[in-house]
Amino acid sequence: MVVLKQGVRMFFILMSIVFCSCENKQEINKSFLEISRKAATINQYNLVYKNAKDSIMLWVEYNLVTYKAQKHCNWQLDSLICFNKSATKCVMAIMNQESKTVNNSLDYFYGTKIKDKWYFFRGATVILFSERYGKAPKTALSFSEMSQIALKEIFGGYLTPKGEISDDYFKGEFEGPGWGDCKTSAEYEKVYLQKITNNWYGAKKDTANKVLP
């Protein structure tokens, strides 16, 4: 009887931990969303999301190498966009579900505004092994689950402990050694534009010429 009571108590403790964890993640998501929309305005937020999603769909349609994973799995662009203070750069996440050829994963997806026009390009991939999240191997995670995971894996450093947009987060994503020897905004813009051109790697020349800036 004592063992049974201990088991019941342990069950409620575990359920309490799970409930609090989910509630905390929902609060984090809400906080990120509210701050980001203040930086960008709701209209700009929605427009950037639509343009980013349309861009990915176009690249998938053209069978581009960089977006091969999206061709072979179910994917979604996470609804959260993290804008910088000036709303000229943003970080997003593409969520990819497990398939025969693709692992559960999150792709960093970046946006940058150059001469009043938004451009997008893909970054690194974070593999999400289903076993780590209490599921059988080779099991698809739901988009809801991946969205919660992205709060830590992709967007974790977006806000400072004071709840403000972190400059260091964007410096880490858009500047530094990985971008060459850039020192000025103009030099960084050239590198970003090259990244954007690289989106079309593998496309026929006449196709790329029709859509490249």
URSUL-V161156 format. One record per helix or strand of 3 or more residues. SS is the DSSP state (~ for helix, > for strand). FROM is the first residue (numbers start at 0). LEN is the number of residues. Records with the same first field share a line. If there is no record, write none. Layout:
BEGIN
SS: FROM-LEN ; FROM-LEN
END
This chain:
BEGIN
~: 1-39 ; 41-20 ; 64-7 ; 129-4 ; 142-11 ; 166-8 ; 176-3 ; 184-14 ; 204-7
>: 74-3 ; 88-8 ; 104-10 ; 116-11
END
